[in-house]
């Protein structure tokens, strides 16, 4: 004959269940919150990379604000057909709206003039940790006053800006800048003295319809060509990687279809 539970036994079971719930439910909630934050961070990284690739190719940043569901030619650089959602939180639903001003209601904040993109969320939205879950980063960004050059600090910023200046000049005057001496810089409105030294181990030398980059002494460029092969260009070779504005391609050493490279794979390493 089955023996019924006593009141004490029932109370013990209820206590155990309550204890387990107190342990498991918060832990699950934390894992879910951290997963949401990680999802936003991954999408933010992918979007930033695609925006820089678009700029490198086109010399401008894509028009994303209000166009989150219709990406146009930006879809050539971003692997999704539309901008992804930020997960829901509190009373805010998941959304992929791209805005030009921050309101921390979800989606994305995008500055087209600089290509900067952020999650339109307050710090600690998902985890409550305002120190480690940071989305409001505009105030912490490096100002233009502390950039390495007047055109920015990174290779992507500097090369795309120089290329844009080259293209602007030819559109306004019908011809590219000169290819010798200080004229290669002054024709583009640049100060030759600013570019006399390597910037983050890279020398920049605009030359007519091309932009040449050369590694600083003691450094080597490593890139992947269009066939997937790795190529190295050390400072001892006195060679350049070359951007040709006539076709929009980057080349290793000489402008030849066999020397086309993927500039997004560029690494600068000590020799």
Secondary structure, 3 states (H helix, E strand, C coil): CCCCCCHHHHHHHHHHHHHHHHHHHHHHHHHHHHHHHHHHHHHHHHHHHHHHHHHHHHCCCCCCCCCCCCCHHHHHCCCCCCCCCECCECCECCECCEECCCCCCCCEEEECCCCEEEECCCCCCCCCCCCCCCCCCHHHCCCHHHCCECCECCHHHHHHHHHHHHHHHHHHHCCCCCCCCCHHHHCCCCCHHHHCCCECCEEEEEECCEEEEEECCCEEEEEEECCCCEEEEEHHHCCCEEEECCCCEEEECCCCHHHEEEEEEEEEEEC
